């Protein structure tokens, strides 16, 4: 353990709602039994509560934890201890995250004592890790959860990933230099694309190859005026079928190629079993529906993926505020409709930020802080917040009502109607 001045933490903060002066914190880093890294920071003015931060999807090698989440400076100033664990797996890490967080909690308890209450927050993949922790991790007295831009529909997001991959193959079959599936070998047969990561290789080895091939098909990296008619037609068909923002094509293709390959081949994940398929799916464009490769699921693989993890809604008394942007091109906003379909309405407040330009987790500081403060108030005994009240809190913060203006704007639309996941991603 080491003690550091919180001045460095406060200098990094863009906001603070606390009038408490700078104080020392105790920091602890290390590894848990499962091989994950952890970082724990406890302020001298610890209020007895713990916040656990869960990071997003990454295909990078596992390493030490530096990120405690965007709210960590504020949470520390409010007296919370903040802790985070890396995941012992990269990519879709849900097969081991329950153990990672239990190990993290046990380290905290052994060194600092049992926290009075536990709050959990996370972004992107960290959103579904947060949902998993609430439902099945069983660590301490969890009272509040705050997923932001969360993949809270869980393993169903891989249906979308498979569709993206196979729609691309169907669209680009007439562009040989861009053809990804190669020979129609299907998944997870070992003959599928040589530049898609085979077992044991680095997931980052072939990003450039992927980008070159995707550009050959769609011209996505080429100025529009210089795209060929075939590229323009391919791009239009791909975007129409997938409903993705053009700016997200390479990001989503990376998820669909490298992430899906790791999911299937990793021995600690699906171990070569196909967990997602598209048998019986009807695609909107008839030519794609007629030509797309059909992939059958392996029942064991499908069940294992569902268990790691698809939310059940068994959240007990935990209060949850979930924040999302409406045009997220990686974790689509329809995740929120799936989550709301299983979590009792009395436990869940969902707020949607309407943005002018598609982003993934593109929130302003005021929006993120407003959701957190709304959750804190709810746990403390205030009425359940609504999207309208979260927006009001955001506007109050942005106007400097707490003493220091928090960077806005505030774009939460209380009237926003979240689309049906079944419409965006056909069920199977």
ROFIMI-759533 format. One record per atom (N, C-alpha, C): y, x, z. Coordinates in steps of 0.2 Angstrom, whole numbers, padded with zeros to 4 digits, always signed. Example, Ala and Ser with C-alpha at 12.3 -4.5 7.8 and 13.67 -1.06 7.14 Angstrom:
<sites>
-0028+0066+0039;-0022+0062+0039;-0016+0066+0039;-0011+0064+0035;-0005+0068+0036;+0000+0064+0039;
</sites>
This chain:
<sites>
-0006+0004+0000;+0000+0000+0000;+0006+0004+0000;+0012+0002-0003;+0018+0005-0002;+0023+0000-0002;+0029+0003+0002;+0035-0001+0003;+0040+0001-0002;+0043-0004-0005;+0048-0003-0010;+0054-0007-0009;+0060-0005-0011;+0066-0009-0010;+0065-0015-0015;+0067-0021-0013;+0067-0026-0018;+0073-0026-0022;+0078-0021-0021;+0084-0021-0026;+0082-0021-0033;+0076-0017-0035;+0074-0016-0042;+0072-0023-0044;+0069-0027-0040;+0066-0033-0042;+0072-0038-0043;+0077-0037-0039;+0083-0042-0040;+0087-0040-0046;+0087-0033-0047;+0091-0031-0053;+0088-0034-0060;+0081-0035-0060;+0078-0038-0065;+0079-0046-0066;+0080-0049-0060;+0081-0056-0060;+0087-0058-0064;+0086-0063-0068;+0092-0067-0071;+0095-0072-0067;+0092-0074-0061;+0094-0079-0057;+0092-0078-0050;+0095-0082-0046;+0092-0082-0039;+0095-0088-0036;+0091-0092-0032;+0093-0098-0029;+0094-0097-0021;+0092-0090-0019;+0092-0089-0012;+0098-0085-0010;+0101-0086-0004;+0107-0082-0002;+0104-0076+0003;+0097-0076+0003;+0095-0070+0008;+0097-0064+0005;+0099-0059+0009;+0101-0052+0007;+0094-0049+0004;+0095-0043+0001;+0090-0039-0002;+0086-0037+0004;+0079-0036+0003;+0075-0034+0009;+0069-0030+0006;+0065-0027+0010;+0060-0023+0008;+0054-0027+0007;+0049-0025+0003;+0043-0028+0001;+0037-0023+0002;+0032-0026+0003;+0026-0022+0003;+0022-0023-0003;+0020-0018-0007;+0016-0019-0013;+0009-0016-0012;+0004-0019-0015;-0002-0016-0015;-0005-0017-0022;-0008-0012-0025;-0012-0012-0031;-0019-0009-0031;-0023-0011-0035;-0030-0008-0035;-0034-0012-0040;-0041-0011-0039;-0046-0015-0043;-0050-0019-0038;-0052-0025-0041;-0057-0029-0037;-0064-0027-0039;-0069-0030-0035;-0076-0028-0037;-0078-0030-0044;-0075-0035-0047;-0077-0036-0054;-0074-0031-0059;-0070-0027-0057;-0067-0022-0062;-0060-0024-0064;-0057-0030-0062;-0051-0032-0064;-0046-0028-0059;-0040-0027-0062;-0034-0024-0058;-0030-0029-0055;-0027-0028-0050;-0023-0033-0046;-0016-0030-0044;-0011-0034-0043;-0005-0032-0040;-0003-0037-0035;-0001-0035-0029;+0001-0040-0024;+0008-0038-0021;+0013-0042-0020;+0019-0040-0017;+0021-0045-0012;+0022-0043-0006;+0024-0047+0000;+0031-0045+0003;+0035-0050+0003;+0042-0048+0006;+0041-0048+0013;+0046-0044+0016;+0046-0044+0024;+0047-0051+0027;+0051-0055+0023;+0053-0062+0025;+0048-0067+0023;+0042-0065+0022;+0036-0069+0020;+0036-0076+0023;+0036-0081+0019;+0036-0088+0022;+0029-0090+0023;+0024-0086+0022;+0017-0088+0024;+0013-0091+0018;+0017-0092+0012;+0014-0095+0006;+0013-0090+0001;+0008-0091-0004;+0006-0086-0009;+0007-0090-0016;+0010-0086-0020;+0010-0088-0027;+0005-0084-0031;+0001-0086-0035;-0004-0083-0040;-0001-0084-0047;+0000-0078-0050;+0002-0079-0057;-0004-0077-0062;-0005-0081-0067;-0010-0080-0072;-0007-0078-0079;-0008-0072-0082;-0005-0070-0088;-0009-0073-0094;-0006-0072-0100;-0009-0076-0106;-0014-0072-0110;-0016-0074-0116;-0021-0072-0120;-0019-0065-0123;-0024-0060-0122;-0023-0053-0125;-0029-0050-0127;-0029-0047-0133;-0035-0043-0135;-0034-0035-0133;-0029-0034-0129;-0028-0027-0128;-0033-0025-0122;-0035-0018-0122;-0039-0016-0116;-0036-0018-0109;-0041-0019-0105;-0039-0021-0098;-0035-0015-0094;-0030-0016-0091;-0026-0011-0088;-0023-0013-0082;-0019-0009-0078;-0015-0011-0072;-0011-0017-0073;-0009-0020-0068;-0005-0026-0068;+0002-0024-0067;+0007-0026-0072;+0014-0025-0071;+0017-0031-0070;+0015-0036-0074;+0018-0043-0074;+0016-0048-0069;+0021-0050-0065;+0020-0055-0060;+0023-0062-0062;+0025-0062-0068;+0027-0069-0071;+0035-0069-0071;+0038-0073-0075;+0045-0074-0075;+0049-0076-0069;+0045-0079-0065;+0048-0082-0059;+0047-0077-0053;+0044-0072-0053;+0043-0068-0047;+0049-0065-0044;+0054-0063-0047;+0060-0061-0043;+0063-0067-0038;+0063-0073-0042;+0065-0079-0038;+0060-0081-0032;+0054-0081-0034;+0049-0083-0029;+0049-0078-0023;+0050-0071-0024;+0050-0066-0019;+0056-0068-0015;+0062-0069-0018;+0068-0070-0014;+0068-0077-0010;+0063-0081-0012;+0062-0087-0008;+0057-0086-0002;+0054-0080-0002;+0050-0079+0004;+0042-0079+0002;+0041-0081-0004;+0034-0081-0006;+0031-0074-0007;+0025-0073-0006;+0021-0068-0008;+0019-0069-0015;+0018-0064-0020;+0016-0065-0027;+0011-0061-0028;+0006-0063-0031;+0000-0059-0033;-0003-0061-0040;-0005-0056-0044;-0008-0057-0050;-0014-0052-0051;-0019-0055-0055;-0025-0051-0057;-0025-0050-0065;-0027-0044-0067;-0029-0044-0074;-0035-0048-0074;-0038-0049-0080;-0044-0052-0081;-0049-0047-0083;-0055-0047-0080;-0060-0042-0082;-0063-0042-0089;-0061-0048-0093;-0062-0049-0100;-0056-0049-0103;-0055-0047-0110;-0050-0048-0114;-0051-0054-0118;-0046-0057-0122;-0047-0063-0126;-0048-0069-0122;-0053-0073-0124;-0054-0079-0120;-0058-0078-0114;-0054-0076-0108;-0057-0073-0102;-0060-0078-0097;-0060-0084-0099;-0062-0090-0094;-0069-0089-0091;-0073-0085-0094;-0080-0084-0092;-0080-0081-0085;-0075-0077-0083;-0075-0073-0077;-0069-0074-0073;-0064-0078-0076;-0057-0078-0072;-0058-0081-0065;-0063-0086-0064;-0064-0089-0058;-0065-0083-0053;-0070-0079-0055;-0072-0073-0050;-0066-0069-0049;-0062-0067-0054;-0056-0063-0054;-0051-0065-0049;-0050-0072-0049;-0045-0075-0044;-0048-0075-0037;-0054-0077-0037;-0057-0077-0030;-0057-0070-0027;-0058-0065-0031;-0058-0058-0028;-0051-0056-0026;-0046-0058-0030;-0039-0057-0029;-0037-0060-0022;-0039-0066-0021;-0038-0070-0015;-0041-0067-0009;-0047-0064-0010;-0050-0061-0004;-0047-0055-0002;-0045-0051-0007;-0041-0045-0006;-0034-0046-0002;-0031-0052-0004;-0025-0054-0001;-0026-0056+0006;-0031-0060+0007;-0033-0062+0014;-0035-0057+0019;-0039-0052+0016;-0041-0046+0020;-0035-0042+0022;-0030-0041+0018;-0025-0037+0020;-0018-0040+0023;-0017-0047+0022;-0011-0050+0024;-0013-0056+0028;-0019-0058+0028;-0021-0064+0032;-0021-0070+0027;-0024-0076+0030;-0024-0082+0026;-0017-0085+0024;-0015-0086+0018;-0009-0089+0017;-0009-0097+0019;-0004-0099+0021;-0003-0106+0023;-0005-0111+0017;-0001-0109+0012;-0002-0113+0005;-0002-0109-0001;-0005-0111-0006;-0006-0107-0012;-0003-0111-0018;+0001-0108-0022;+0004-0111-0028;+0001-0107-0034;+0000-0110-0039;-0003-0106-0045;+0001-0108-0051;+0003-0102-0055;+0007-0104-0061;+0004-0099-0066;+0005-0101-0072;+0003-0096-0078;+0005-0099-0084;+0005-0094-0089;+0007-0096-0096;+0002-0095-0101;+0002-0099-0106;-0002-0099-0112;-0010-0099-0110;-0014-0094-0111;-0021-0094-0108;-0020-0095-0101;-0015-0092-0098;-0014-0092-0090;-0013-0100-0088;-0012-0104-0093;-0011-0111-0091;-0018-0114-0090;-0023-0113-0094;-0030-0115-0093;-0033-0112-0087;-0031-0105-0086;-0034-0102-0080;-0031-0105-0074;-0025-0107-0074;-0022-0111-0068;-0026-0117-0067;-0027-0121-0073;-0031-0127-0072;-0038-0126-0069;-0041-0121-0072;-0048-0119-0069;-0048-0118-0062;-0043-0114-0060;-0042-0112-0053;-0042-0118-0048;-0037-0123-0051;-0036-0129-0047;-0043-0133-0046;-0047-0133-0051;-0053-0137-0051;-0059-0134-0048;-0060-0128-0049;-0067-0125-0047;-0066-0119-0043;-0061-0115-0043;-0061-0109-0040;-0061-0109-0032;-0059-0114-0029;-0059-0116-0022;-0057-0110-0018;-0050-0108-0019;-0047-0103-0015;-0042-0105-0011;-0043-0105-0004;-0037-0107+0000;-0035-0114-0001;-0029-0115+0002;-0025-0122+0002;-0021-0122-0004;-0023-0124-0010;-0019-0124-0016;-0016-0131-0016;-0009-0131-0016;-0005-0137-0016;-0001-0138-0022;+0000-0133-0026;+0004-0134-0032;+0002-0130-0038;+0003-0132-0044;+0001-0129-0050;+0007-0130-0055;+0008-0124-0059;+0014-0124-0063;+0012-0121-0070;+0008-0124-0074;+0006-0121-0081;+0012-0122-0085;+0014-0117-0089;+0019-0117-0094;+0016-0115-0101;+0018-0119-0106;+0015-0118-0113;+0007-0116-0112;+0004-0120-0108;-0003-0119-0106;-0008-0122-0111;-0013-0118-0112;-0019-0121-0117;-0023-0125-0112;-0020-0131-0110;-0023-0135-0105;-0028-0140-0108;-0029-0140-0114;-0035-0144-0117;-0041-0140-0116;-0040-0133-0115;-0046-0129-0113;-0050-0127-0120;-0056-0126-0119;-0060-0123-0124;-0060-0127-0131;-0057-0133-0131;-0056-0137-0137;-0051-0133-0142;-0047-0129-0139;-0043-0125-0143;-0047-0121-0149;-0053-0120-0147;-0057-0116-0152;-0059-0120-0158;-0059-0127-0157;-0060-0131-0163;-0055-0130-0168;-0048-0129-0166;-0043-0128-0170;-0043-0121-0173;-0046-0116-0169;-0046-0109-0171;-0051-0109-0177;-0057-0112-0176;-0062-0112-0182;-0059-0116-0188;-0056-0121-0187;-0053-0125-0193;-0048-0120-0197;-0044-0117-0193;-0039-0112-0196;-0042-0107-0200;-0047-0104-0197;-0051-0099-0201;-0054-0102-0207;-0058-0107-0207;-0062-0110-0212;-0057-0113-0218;-0052-0116-0215;-0047-0119-0220;-0044-0113-0224;-0042-0108-0221;-0040-0102-0225;-0045-0100-0230;-0051-0100-0228;-0057-0097-0233;-0057-0102-0239;-0056-0109-0237;-0057-0114-0243;-0051-0113-0247;-0045-0112-0245;-0039-0112-0249;-0038-0105-0253;-0041-0100-0250;-0040-0093-0253;-0046-0091-0257;-0051-0096-0258;-0057-0094-0262;-0055-0092-0269;-0050-0094-0272;-0048-0093-0278;-0043-0086-0279;-0043-0083-0273;-0039-0077-0273;-0043-0071-0270;-0048-0068-0274;-0053-0064-0271;-0050-0059-0267;-0045-0056-0268;-0042-0050-0263;-0040-0053-0257;-0040-0060-0256;-0038-0063-0250;-0044-0066-0246;-0049-0066-0249;-0055-0071-0247;-0058-0068-0241;-0057-0071-0235;-0059-0069-0229;-0067-0070-0227;-0070-0075-0229;-0076-0077-0226;-0082-0073-0230;-0080-0071-0236;-0084-0066-0240;-0092-0068-0241;-0093-0071-0246;-0100-0073-0248;-0102-0079-0244;-0098-0083-0241;-0100-0089-0238;-0106-0088-0233;-0106-0082-0229;-0112-0081-0225;-0112-0085-0219;-0106-0088-0217;-0106-0092-0211;-0105-0089-0204;-0105-0092-0199;-0104-0089-0192;-0111-0091-0188;-0113-0087-0184;-0111-0080-0183;-0115-0074-0186;-0117-0076-0192;-0122-0071-0195;-0118-0064-0196;-0122-0059-0195;-0119-0052-0195;-0116-0050-0202;-0117-0054-0207;-0114-0052-0213;-0106-0054-0214;-0104-0058-0210;-0097-0060-0211;-0092-0054-0210;-0086-0056-0212;-0081-0050-0215;-0081-0044-0211;-0082-0038-0215;-0082-0032-0212;-0076-0030-0208;-0070-0033-0210;-0064-0031-0206;-0063-0036-0200;-0067-0041-0200;-0067-0045-0193;-0071-0041-0188;-0069-0041-0182;-0072-0036-0178;-0079-0037-0177;-0084-0032-0178;-0091-0033-0177;-0092-0031-0169;-0098-0033-0167;-0099-0031-0160;-0097-0024-0158;-0093-0023-0153;-0092-0016-0150;-0086-0013-0153;-0083-0016-0158;-0077-0012-0161;-0071-0015-0157;-0065-0011-0159;-0059-0013-0156;-0056-0019-0159;-0054-0024-0155;-0051-0030-0158;-0045-0029-0162;-0042-0023-0161;-0035-0022-0165;-0036-0018-0171;-0042-0016-0172;-0043-0011-0178;-0041-0013-0185;-0041-0020-0186;-0040-0022-0193;-0035-0027-0194;-0030-0027-0189;-0024-0032-0190;-0021-0031-0197;-0020-0024-0199;-0016-0023-0205;-0020-0026-0211;-0026-0025-0211;-0031-0027-0216;-0030-0035-0217;-0030-0038-0211;-0029-0045-0211;-0023-0047-0214;-0017-0044-0212;-0011-0046-0214;-0010-0045-0222;-0013-0040-0224;-0013-0039-0231;-0016-0044-0235;-0022-0046-0233;-0026-0051-0236;-0023-0058-0236;-0020-0060-0230;-0017-0066-0229;-0011-0066-0234;-0007-0061-0234;-0001-0061-0239;-0003-0061-0246;-0009-0058-0248;-0011-0059-0255;-0013-0066-0257;-0015-0070-0252;-0016-0077-0253;-0010-0081-0253;-0006-0080-0248;-0001-0085-0246;+0006-0082-0248;+0007-0076-0249;+0014-0073-0249;+0018-0074-0243;+0015-0074-0237;+0019-0076-0231;+0023-0070-0230;+0022-0064-0232;+0026-0058-0230;+0030-0056-0236;+0030-0060-0241;+0034-0059-0247;+0040-0064-0248;+0046-0062-0249;+0051-0066-0250;+0049-0072-0254;+0051-0078-0253;+0049-0084-0256;+0050-0084-0264;+0056-0081-0266;+0057-0081-0273;+0052-0076-0277;+0049-0072-0273;+0044-0068-0277;+0037-0070-0276;+0035-0075-0273;+0029-0078-0272;+0026-0080-0279;+0020-0079-0281;+0017-0082-0287;+0016-0090-0286;+0016-0093-0291;+0014-0100-0291;+0008-0102-0287;+0003-0097-0288;-0004-0098-0284;-0002-0097-0276;+0001-0092-0275;+0003-0091-0268;+0007-0097-0265;+0012-0100-0268;+0015-0105-0266;+0011-0111-0265;+0006-0112-0269;+0002-0118-0269;-0003-0117-0263;-0006-0111-0262;-0010-0109-0257;-0007-0110-0250;+0000-0108-0249;+0003-0108-0243;+0004-0116-0241;+0006-0120-0246;+0008-0127-0245;+0002-0130-0243;-0004-0129-0246;-0010-0132-0244;-0012-0130-0237;-0012-0124-0235;-0014-0121-0229;-0009-0124-0223;-0003-0125-0224;+0002-0127-0219;+0001-0135-0219;-0001-0138-0224;-0002-0146-0224;-0008-0147-0220;-0013-0144-0221;-0020-0145-0218;-0019-0143-0210;-0017-0137-0209;-0017-0135-0202;-0011-0138-0198;-0005-0140-0201;+0001-0142-0198;+0004-0137-0193;+0003-0130-0196;+0006-0125-0192;+0013-0123-0195;+0017-0121-0191;+0024-0118-0193;+0022-0111-0197;+0025-0110-0203;+0024-0104-0207;+0025-0098-0203;+0029-0098-0198;+0031-0092-0194;+0025-0090-0190;+0020-0094-0189;+0014-0093-0185;+0008-0091-0188;+0008-0091-0195;+0002-0090-0199;-0002-0084-0197;+0001-0078-0196;-0002-0072-0195;-0004-0072-0187;+0000-0075-0183;-0002-0075-0176;-0009-0079-0175;-0009-0085-0178;-0014-0089-0178;-0021-0087-0181;-0020-0083-0187;-0025-0080-0190;-0028-0075-0186;-0024-0071-0182;-0027-0066-0178;-0031-0069-0172;-0029-0075-0170;-0032-0079-0165;-0039-0081-0168;-0039-0084-0174;-0045-0087-0177;-0050-0082-0179;-0047-0076-0181;-0052-0071-0183;-0055-0066-0177;-0050-0063-0174;-0052-0058-0169;-0054-0061-0163;-0050-0066-0161;-0052-0069-0154;-0059-0073-0155;-0060-0076-0161;-0066-0080-0162;-0072-0075-0162;-0071-0070-0166;-0076-0065-0166;-0078-0062-0159;-0074-0061-0155;-0075-0058-0148;-0079-0064-0144;-0076-0070-0145;-0079-0075-0141;-0086-0076-0143;-0088-0076-0149;-0095-0077-0151;-0099-0071-0149;-0097-0065-0151;-0101-0059-0150;-0102-0056-0143;-0097-0057-0139;-0097-0054-0133;-0103-0056-0128;-0107-0051-0126;-0113-0053-0122;-0111-0057-0116;-0105-0056-0113;-0103-0060-0107;-0100-0066-0109;-0099-0068-0115;-0096-0074-0117;-0102-0079-0120;-0102-0079-0127;-0107-0083-0130;-0113-0079-0133;-0113-0073-0133;-0118-0068-0134;-0122-0070-0141;-0118-0071-0146;-0120-0072-0152;-0122-0080-0154;-0120-0084-0150;-0121-0091-0151;-0115-0095-0153;-0116-0099-0158;-0110-0102-0161;-0108-0108-0156;-0102-0108-0153;-0100-0113-0148;-0096-0118-0151;-0093-0117-0157;-0089-0122-0161;-0091-0123-0168;-0090-0129-0170;-0092-0130-0177;-0088-0136-0180;-0090-0138-0186;-0086-0143-0190;-0090-0148-0194;-0096-0148-0192;-0100-0154-0195;-0097-0160-0194;-0096-0164-0199;-0094-0171-0198;-0086-0172-0198;-0083-0166-0198;-0075-0167-0198;-0073-0168-0205;-0068-0173-0205;-0065-0175-0212;-0058-0171-0212;-0057-0167-0217;-0051-0164-0218;-0046-0168-0222;-0040-0167-0221;-0035-0172-0225;-0034-0171-0232;-0035-0165-0234;-0034-0163-0242;-0041-0164-0245;-0043-0168-0249;-0049-0169-0252;-0053-0163-0255;-0049-0159-0258;-0052-0153-0261;-0054-0148-0255;-0051-0148-0250;-0053-0144-0244;-0059-0147-0241;-0059-0153-0240;-0064-0157-0237;-0071-0156-0241;-0070-0155-0247;-0076-0155-0252;-0079-0148-0252;-0074-0143-0251;-0077-0136-0252;-0077-0132-0245;-0075-0134-0240;-0074-0130-0234;-0082-0129-0231;-0083-0123-0229;-0089-0121-0226;-0090-0125-0220;-0096-0128-0219;-0098-0132-0213;-0103-0128-0209;-0101-0127-0202;-0104-0123-0197;-0106-0128-0192;-0113-0127-0190;-0116-0131-0185;-0115-0127-0178;-0114-0131-0173;-0114-0128-0166;-0121-0126-0164;-0122-0121-0159;-0128-0120-0155;-0127-0124-0149;-0131-0129-0147;-0130-0133-0141;-0129-0129-0135;-0133-0123-0134;-0132-0119-0128;-0125-0116-0128;-0123-0113-0134;-0116-0110-0135;-0111-0115-0134;-0111-0121-0136;-0106-0126-0135;-0105-0128-0128;-0111-0129-0124;-0111-0131-0117;-0108-0125-0113;-0110-0119-0115;-0107-0113-0111;-0099-0113-0112;-0097-0114-0118;-0090-0113-0119;-0086-0119-0116;-0089-0125-0116;-0086-0131-0112;-0085-0129-0105;-0090-0126-0102;-0090-0125-0095;-0085-0119-0093;-0083-0116-0098;-0078-0110-0097;-0072-0110-0102;-0068-0115-0103;-0067-0120-0098;-0064-0126-0101;-0066-0132-0100;-0063-0138-0102;-0061-0142-0095;-0055-0144-0094;-0053-0147-0088;-0057-0154-0087;-0058-0156-0081;-0062-0162-0079;-0057-0167-0076;-0051-0164-0074;-0046-0168-0070;-0048-0169-0063;-0053-0165-0060;-0054-0165-0053;-0049-0161-0049;-0043-0163-0048;-0038-0159-0045;-0037-0160-0038;-0040-0165-0035;-0039-0167-0028;-0032-0169-0027;-0029-0166-0022;-0022-0168-0020;-0017-0163-0023;-0019-0159-0027;-0014-0154-0030;-0009-0157-0034;-0003-0155-0034;+0003-0158-0038;+0004-0153-0043;+0005-0155-0049;+0005-0151-0055;+0011-0153-0059;+0015-0148-0061;+0021-0149-0066;+0019-0145-0072;+0019-0148-0078;+0017-0144-0084;+0023-0144-0089;+0025-0138-0092;+0030-0138-0096;+0028-0135-0103;+0030-0138-0108;+0028-0136-0115;+0034-0136-0120;+0034-0133-0125;+0039-0134-0131;+0035-0138-0136;+0039-0142-0140;+0036-0147-0144;+0034-0143-0151;+0036-0138-0153;+0034-0135-0159;+0030-0128-0158;+0027-0128-0152;+0023-0122-0151;+0018-0121-0157;+0018-0115-0160;+0013-0114-0166;+0007-0111-0164;+0006-0109-0158;+0000-0106-0155;-0004-0110-0151;-0001-0112-0145;-0004-0117-0141;+0000-0124-0142;-0003-0128-0146;+0000-0134-0148;+0002-0139-0143;+0007-0142-0143;+0009-0147-0138;+0004-0152-0137;+0000-0154-0141;-0005-0159-0140;-0010-0157-0135;-0010-0151-0133;-0014-0149-0127;-0012-0153-0121;-0006-0155-0120;-0003-0159-0115;-0006-0166-0115;-0007-0169-0120;-0010-0176-0120;-0017-0176-0118;-0021-0170-0120;-0028-0170-0118;-0028-0169-0110;-0024-0165-0108;-0024-0164-0100;-0022-0170-0097;-0017-0173-0099;-0015-0180-0096;-0020-0185-0096;-0024-0185-0101;-0030-0190-0101;-0035-0189-0096;-0035-0183-0093;-0040-0182-0088;-0038-0182-0081;-0031-0179-0080;-0028-0178-0073;-0025-0185-0071;-0026-0187-0065;-0022-0193-0063;-0015-0193-0064;-0011-0198-0066;-0004-0198-0067;+0000-0196-0061;-0003-0198-0055;+0000-0197-0049;+0000-0189-0047;-0004-0185-0050;-0004-0178-0049;-0001-0174-0054;+0002-0177-0060;+0004-0173-0065;+0011-0176-0068;+0015-0171-0068;+0022-0172-0072;+0022-0167-0078;+0023-0170-0084;+0023-0166-0090;+0030-0167-0093;+0033-0161-0094;+0040-0161-0097;+0040-0157-0104;+0043-0160-0109;+0042-0156-0116;+0049-0154-0118;+0050-0148-0119;+0056-0145-0122;+0056-0146-0129;+0062-0149-0132;+0062-0150-0139;+0066-0144-0142;+0063-0140-0147;+0067-0134-0149;+0068-0135-0156;+0073-0131-0158;+0076-0131-0165;+0071-0126-0170;+0069-0121-0167;+0065-0116-0170;+0058-0115-0167;+0052-0116-0170;+0046-0115-0167;+0045-0109-0163;+0042-0109-0157;+0041-0104-0153;+0035-0105-0149;+0032-0099-0146;+0027-0100-0141;+0030-0098-0134;+0031-0102-0130;+0033-0101-0123;+0041-0099-0123;+0044-0102-0128;+0051-0100-0129;+0056-0104-0125;+0055-0104-0118;+0059-0108-0113;+0065-0104-0111;+0071-0107-0109;+0076-0104-0106;+0075-0103-0099;+0079-0099-0096;+0078-0097-0089;+0079-0104-0085;+0084-0108-0086;+0085-0114-0083;+0079-0119-0083;+0076-0119-0089;+0071-0124-0090;+0065-0122-0085;+0063-0115-0085;+0057-0113-0081;+0059-0114-0074;+0065-0112-0072;+0066-0113-0065;+0067-0120-0062;+0069-0124-0067;+0069-0131-0065;+0062-0134-0064;+0057-0132-0068;+0051-0135-0067;+0048-0132-0060;+0049-0126-0059;+0047-0123-0052;+0050-0126-0046;+0057-0127-0046;+0060-0130-0041;+0058-0138-0040;+0057-0141-0046;+0054-0148-0045;+0047-0148-0042;+0043-0144-0043;+0036-0143-0040;+0037-0142-0033;+0041-0137-0031;+0042-0135-0024;+0045-0141-0020;+0050-0145-0023;+0052-0151-0019;+0047-0156-0019;+0043-0157-0024;+0038-0162-0023;+0033-0160-0018;+0030-0154-0018;+0026-0152-0013;+0029-0153-0006;+0035-0152-0005;+0039-0152+0001;+0040-0159+0004;+0038-0164-0001;+0039-0171+0002;+0043-0175-0002;+0047-0173-0007;+0051-0177-0012;+0047-0181-0016;+0050-0186-0019;+0046-0190-0024;+0044-0186-0030;+0038-0188-0033;+0036-0185-0039;+0041-0184-0044;+0042-0178-0047;+0048-0178-0052;+0045-0181-0059;+0050-0183-0063;+0049-0185-0069;+0052-0180-0074;+0051-0181-0081;+0054-0177-0086;+0061-0177-0085;+0064-0183-0084;+0071-0184-0083;+0074-0180-0078;+0070-0180-0072;+0073-0177-0066;+0073-0169-0067;+0067-0167-0070;+0067-0160-0072;+0073-0158-0076;+0074-0162-0081;+0080-0160-0085;+0087-0160-0081;+0087-0165-0077;+0093-0165-0072;+0094-0159-0068;+0088-0157-0065;+0088-0151-0061;+0090-0145-0066;+0088-0145-0072;+0089-0139-0076;+0097-0139-0078;+0100-0145-0079;+0107-0145-0080;+0111-0143-0074;+0109-0145-0068;+0112-0143-0062;+0112-0135-0061;+0106-0132-0063;+0106-0125-0062;+0110-0121-0067;+0110-0124-0074;+0114-0121-0079;+0121-0121-0078;+0123-0126-0074;+0130-0127-0073;+0133-0123-0067;+0128-0120-0063;+0130-0116-0058;+0130-0119-0051;+0126-0125-0051;+0126-0129-0045;+0123-0126-0039;+0119-0121-0040;+0115-0118-0035;+0119-0112-0033;+0125-0110-0036;+0129-0105-0034;+0130-0099-0039;+0124-0098-0043;+0124-0094-0048;+0121-0097-0054;+0125-0097-0060;+0123-0101-0066;+0116-0098-0068;+0112-0102-0070;+0105-0100-0073;+0106-0101-0081;+0104-0096-0085;+0104-0097-0092;+0101-0103-0095;+0104-0107-0098;+0102-0113-0102;+0101-0111-0109;+0101-0116-0114;+0102-0123-0112;+0096-0127-0109;+0097-0133-0108;+0092-0138-0105;+0090-0143-0111;+0084-0142-0113;+0082-0146-0119;+0076-0151-0118;+0075-0152-0112;+0069-0157-0110;+0071-0164-0112;+0066-0167-0116;+0067-0174-0119;+0063-0179-0115;+0066-0183-0110;+0061-0187-0107;+0058-0193-0111;+0061-0194-0117;+0058-0199-0121;+0053-0196-0126;+0051-0190-0126;+0047-0187-0131;+0040-0190-0130;+0037-0191-0135;+0030-0194-0135;+0025-0189-0138;+0021-0187-0134;+0016-0181-0136;+0011-0184-0140;+0009-0181-0146;+0004-0183-0150;-0003-0183-0148;-0007-0186-0151;-0014-0186-0149;-0018-0180-0152;-0021-0177-0147;-0025-0171-0149;-0030-0172-0155;-0033-0178-0154;-0038-0180-0159;-0035-0181-0166;-0029-0182-0167;-0026-0183-0173;-0024-0176-0176;-0022-0171-0172;-0020-0164-0174;-0027-0160-0175;-0031-0161-0170;-0038-0157-0171;-0043-0162-0171;-0046-0164-0176;-0052-0169-0176;-0057-0167-0171;-0059-0172-0168;-0065-0171-0163;-0071-0170-0166;-0076-0167-0163;-0082-0165-0165;-0087-0165-0160;
</sites>
